Amino acid sequence: MSSSFGFAPQIHDRCWRSCRCRNCRQGGFDGNGRPAPNPTTFPDIKALVDHIHANGQKAGIYWIPCIEQPAVDANYPVLGTPYHTQDIVVTPHVPGNSFSAGQTNPYHIKIDFTMPGAQEYTNSVVNLFASWGIDFIKLDGVTPGSYVDDLSIDNRPDWEHGRRRLRTVAGRSG
């Protein structure tokens, strides 16, 4: 990939939703517990992605693979199912990635893909990103040793099907 700007991919990294690092709690979730952009910083994320594409570039987005505690606590319905966010997480709650490692009440809660509704939740998030025109997702903290020394946290198998789903939605194979 190349563009006249010298680089092709544009990745919207952390803080496209909210900036917890700066105590900025804007953004959050839609009515189905899916990540929503910060309305102040990104009032029209689809228009931004369209602009990136018009420049001949690809658009990627950062996503921490889990369900964040506020979305679990709110018990949002999983789009198109009779299930809710509390139905599809590991209980008792365990870290969804290494950012929450060692916490007794993890902020990033692991999705239990053996539960009905879990795959549908993931599909709905990927479909949401695809509706914005997103070309790829940067998943953070999914491999053993990411940010912590706890090598038992390995979510790569859980998210392999998410990668395949995005490629399917985006019209690619593999």
Backbone torsions as a table, in degrees:
resi	resn	phi	psi	omega
1	MET	NA	139.2	173.9
2	SER	-151.8	163.0	176.5
3	SER	-146.5	172.3	179.3
4	SER	-67.2	-12.3	179.7
5	PHE	-89.3	-4.6	177.5
6	GLY	92.7	-7.7	176.9
7	PHE	-149.7	147.0	-175.4
8	ALA	-102.6	-48.8	-176.0
9	PRO	-79.2	139.3	171.9
10	GLN	-115.9	117.7	-178.6
11	ILE	-108.1	124.1	173.8
12	HIS	-85.3	101.1	-174.4
13	ASP	-85.4	-160.3	-174.9
14	ARG	-51.0	156.4	179.1
15	CYS	77.8	10.6	170.4
16	TRP	-73.3	-22.0	178.1
17	ARG	-95.3	-66.5	179.5
18	SER	-152.2	156.8	-177.9
19	CYS	-107.9	80.8	177.1
20	ARG	-61.9	-25.9	-180.0
21	CYS	-66.0	-20.6	179.5
22	ARG	-118.9	19.7	-178.6
23	ASN	58.8	28.9	177.4
24	CYS	-98.1	111.1	-174.2
25	ARG	-101.9	22.4	177.4
26	GLN	-76.9	163.8	-173.3
27	GLY	86.7	-155.3	178.4
28	GLY	130.9	-119.0	-171.0
29	PHE	-136.9	154.2	172.2
30	ASP	-87.1	-172.2	-176.6
31	GLY	-68.9	-3.9	177.4
32	ASN	-116.9	18.1	176.8
33	GLY	73.6	14.4	178.8
34	ARG	-89.5	150.6	-179.0
35	PRO	-60.0	137.3	178.7
36	ALA	-120.8	143.8	-179.4
37	PRO	-67.3	155.5	172.0
38	ASN	-65.3	116.6	-174.7
39	PRO	-68.7	-20.0	178.2
40	THR	-78.7	-46.2	-177.0
41	THR	-81.2	-38.1	-177.0
42	PHE	-129.0	72.1	-176.9
43	PRO	-66.3	-24.2	179.1
44	ASP	-144.2	83.3	-174.9
45	ILE	-65.7	-32.3	177.7
46	LYS	-63.8	-41.8	177.6
47	ALA	-62.7	-38.5	177.5
48	LEU	-63.1	-45.7	179.3
49	VAL	-64.7	-40.1	175.9
50	ASP	-59.1	-40.1	177.7
51	HIS	-64.0	-43.1	177.7
52	ILE	-60.1	-45.7	178.8
53	HIS	-63.3	-38.3	178.6
54	ALA	-62.5	-25.1	176.4
55	ASN	-84.3	3.9	179.7
56	GLY	80.1	20.4	-177.1
57	GLN	-111.6	165.4	175.7
58	LYS	-102.6	148.9	-179.0
59	ALA	-113.5	128.2	175.7
60	GLY	-120.0	163.4	-178.7
61	ILE	-139.2	145.6	179.7
62	TYR	-88.3	133.7	177.5
63	TRP	-143.7	128.6	173.6
64	ILE	-85.4	117.2	-171.9
65	PRO	-75.1	97.7	-177.9
66	CYS	179.5	-170.9	165.6
67	ILE	-121.2	126.9	-178.0
68	GLU	-72.3	148.6	-174.8
69	GLN	-49.7	-45.1	179.8
70	PRO	-59.9	-33.5	178.1
71	ALA	-73.0	-33.6	175.9
72	VAL	-70.6	-46.2	-179.9
73	ASP	-58.9	-38.4	-179.5
74	ALA	-73.9	-16.8	177.8
75	ASN	53.6	51.2	178.9
76	TYR	-61.5	149.3	173.4
77	PRO	-71.4	142.6	174.3
78	VAL	-82.4	123.5	-174.5
79	LEU	-48.3	128.3	174.4
80	GLY	74.1	12.7	-179.6
81	THR	-134.7	168.1	173.4
82	PRO	-86.0	4.8	-173.8
83	TYR	-94.6	166.2	-179.7
84	HIS	-130.0	166.8	-175.7
85	THR	-58.6	-33.6	178.5
86	GLN	-69.0	-20.9	-179.7
87	ASP	-77.8	-17.6	-169.2
88	ILE	-115.4	11.4	178.1
89	VAL	-107.8	156.1	176.7
90	VAL	-67.0	132.0	175.6
91	THR	-125.7	139.3	-5.3
92	PRO	-61.4	156.8	-174.1
93	HIS	-57.8	133.2	175.6
94	VAL	-126.2	158.5	-177.9
95	PRO	-58.4	136.0	175.8
96	GLY	-83.4	-13.0	175.2
97	ASN	-165.9	-178.2	-173.0
98	SER	-71.5	-15.2	177.8
99	PHE	-63.6	-28.1	-178.3
100	SER	-102.7	8.5	-177.6
101	ALA	-57.8	136.9	175.9
102	GLY	81.1	-2.0	180.0
103	GLN	-88.5	135.9	177.2
104	THR	-74.9	-24.7	176.0
105	ASN	-127.8	80.6	-172.4
106	PRO	-65.7	143.7	177.0
107	TYR	-76.1	-38.9	179.1
108	HIS	-100.3	105.9	-171.6
109	ILE	-98.6	134.1	-176.3
110	LYS	-68.5	136.0	174.7
111	ILE	-80.7	136.9	178.1
112	ASP	-97.6	100.3	-174.9
113	PHE	-74.8	2.5	171.9
114	THR	-86.9	-10.3	-176.5
115	MET	-90.8	140.1	174.8
116	PRO	-62.4	138.8	-179.1
117	GLY	98.6	-20.4	-178.1
118	ALA	-65.8	-48.5	179.2
119	GLN	-63.9	-39.5	179.8
120	GLU	-64.0	-36.7	176.6
121	TYR	-62.0	-49.9	-179.6
122	THR	-59.9	-45.2	177.8
123	ASN	-58.4	-40.8	-177.8
124	SER	-66.5	-35.4	176.9
125	VAL	-67.5	-46.3	179.3
126	VAL	-62.5	-42.0	177.9
127	ASN	-63.1	-37.4	176.8
128	LEU	-61.7	-49.1	178.2
129	PHE	-59.2	-42.6	179.6
130	ALA	-64.0	-35.0	179.2
131	SER	-65.4	-24.1	175.5
132	TRP	-83.6	-9.2	-178.5
133	GLY	93.0	10.0	-179.1
134	ILE	-61.9	135.1	-177.9
135	ASP	-94.3	-29.9	179.4
136	PHE	-155.1	158.5	-179.2
137	ILE	-116.4	133.2	171.6
138	LYS	-94.8	107.9	177.3
139	LEU	-89.1	131.8	-176.1
140	ASP	-113.5	145.1	173.2
141	GLY	70.5	30.6	-176.0
142	VAL	-100.6	-14.4	-175.5
143	THR	-99.2	155.5	178.5
144	PRO	-57.2	134.2	177.4
145	GLY	84.3	3.9	178.4
146	SER	-68.8	109.3	174.5
147	TYR	72.7	-13.8	178.8
148	VAL	-139.5	167.8	-179.9
149	ASP	-89.3	4.4	-178.6
150	ASP	-80.9	98.8	-176.6
151	LEU	-77.0	-3.5	179.7
152	SER	-78.9	-15.7	-179.5
153	ILE	-85.4	104.8	-178.3
154	ASP	-141.1	102.0	-178.1
155	ASN	-102.2	10.4	-178.9
156	ARG	-57.9	-43.8	179.1
157	PRO	-62.8	-36.4	179.4
158	ASP	-61.6	-34.7	-171.1
159	TRP	-100.8	-0.2	176.1
160	GLU	-60.8	-42.1	-180.0
161	HIS	-69.7	-28.4	175.2
162	GLY	-64.5	-39.5	177.0
163	ARG	-63.5	-44.4	178.9
164	ARG	-63.3	-37.3	-179.3
165	ARG	-64.6	-44.4	179.8
166	LEU	-62.3	-42.2	179.6
167	ARG	-63.3	-37.1	177.8
168	THR	-66.3	-47.1	-179.4
169	VAL	-63.9	-37.3	-178.7
170	ALA	-80.1	-0.4	176.9
171	GLY	81.9	25.5	178.1
172	ARG	-116.7	160.2	177.0
173	SER	-108.4	163.4	175.2
174	GLY	105.3	NA	NA
